[in-house]
Structure formats: C-alpha cells, structure tokens
C-alpha cells in the first residue's frame, strides 16, 4: 500500500522554497523593533462607542499564534498535516 501525503509534500516544498523563513524573519524584526501584529475590530460602530476595541479599531492588541497565521497565509491545512503525520507513523510502525 502506497501512502500519499499531499499536504505534507506541499508543506515540505514550501519550507524548501525559503518563503516561510522570509516571513519569520520579518516577524522577528517587528518584535525586535517594538511592533506587533494585531486584529482589526469587525464590530459595526455606527457612531456609538465600541466596547470591544474601545474605539481604537483593534480588537486584539497582539497575535502570538504565528504558526496558524503562516499556515493560513501559505494555504497549509494543519489538521490534514497532522492526520498525514499520524498515518505515516502508523505505517512505519506496522
């Protein structure tokens, strides 16, 4: 039985391309220089005070789950990757 791992293959090719490293380097630079990545408030204000963002337009001050952001940006399904890894390990152990 041949095990296919399309999501792991996609992830491996992406890593080999070096693109994620460029993004990681930029995130590291942002952090080192006092910047952060934030999430914009999606609440309709309609002229009223917004308790979610206190009228700053930012609903979360900082995002720390960069791994999920990177996976989303590069189109990697982390759930499928984990499933493929688990299946790969099962096939090796069998």
Residue pairs with C-beta under 8 A, 6 or more apart in sequence:
1 91
3 87
3 88
3 91
5 84
5 87
5 88
6 84
7 76
7 77
7 80
7 81
7 84
8 81
8 84
8 85
8 88
10 75
10 76
11 76
11 81
14 20
14 74
14 76
19 74
20 70
20 74
23 70
23 73
24 66
24 70
27 37
27 66
30 36
30 37
36 61
36 62
36 63
37 62
37 63
37 66
37 69
38 58
38 60
38 61
38 62
38 63
39 58
39 59
39 60
39 63
40 57
40 58
40 59
41 50
41 52
41 53
41 56
41 57
41 58
41 59
42 59
43 50
43 52
43 53
43 59
45 55
49 55
52 59
53 59
63 69
67 78
68 78
70 76
71 77
71 78
